[in-house]
Amino acid sequence: MPIIPAPDGSERRTLTDADGVALAHYTHAQRDGRVVADLFELEVPVERALPVILAELRGMRVAGSEALGRALVAAGATSGRHAHLYSHDLRERPAITAGFELTPVDRPAAELLPAYLAAHPPEHVDTPVIANEDSLQHLTGVLAGALGPMLDCSGLAIEAGRVVGGILVAEATDAPPPVGGPWVMELFRAPGAPGAGRALLQRALALCGGPTLGLAVTEGNDRAVRLYESLGFERVLTVYSVNV
């Protein structure tokens, strides 16, 4: 059997060759309706593992090193998100910047949607390539715990009675900190509400339990990187995702 489940019953898997030699380890997960081979760690050179990955993980999303991702794309896979994972040690927490009414997430996804869409203009590296109703479905799922149980440090920024920003934090269960644990699933703010993202992150850091708070930022989103690093987030991993 080329894919061997972990003996402890966790979602870790081992990918082997025909002789039973371990080629890689990964976490089996599901996100947005797709099976993901997450936190993919090679035990052998890329060239040796590549044919087995293409044969056994066909139809899955593989999230691993940039070298692996580029090799898979060269072999016919479709490029996905190239992202950097950041983590904040919660033993140190910044003060909350005033300027917005900050509340728990006490409104339905439909009220978050306008700010969420406005935060992703066509030139933004994270602009969804999905229809508006799919964005609404995504937000509804996150609020319902589809990516992990929602945490109380999630919040909204309110201005003139409407949502101008949001941070949705869930408990990621497929890996230990710093790549698991409390995780920022969504952070967004409308273009007319500068400072809302910083305030929401500060509030989340102040309220979040656990040893760390993690998030991912897409390669090229330099403004977000500056914000995260200014608040004390540190880069812990780079992940290149491809659809095999």
PyMOL commands that set and color helices and strands:
alter all, ss='L'
color gray80, all
select helices_A, chain A and resi 46-56+66-74+109-118+132-143+196-207+222-230
alter helices_A, ss='H'
color red, helices_A
select strands_A, chain A and resi 3-5+12-16+22-31+34-42+61-64+78-89+101-103+155-159+162-172+181-189+212-218+234-243
alter strands_A, ss='S'
color yellow, strands_A
deselect
rebuild
show_as cartoon
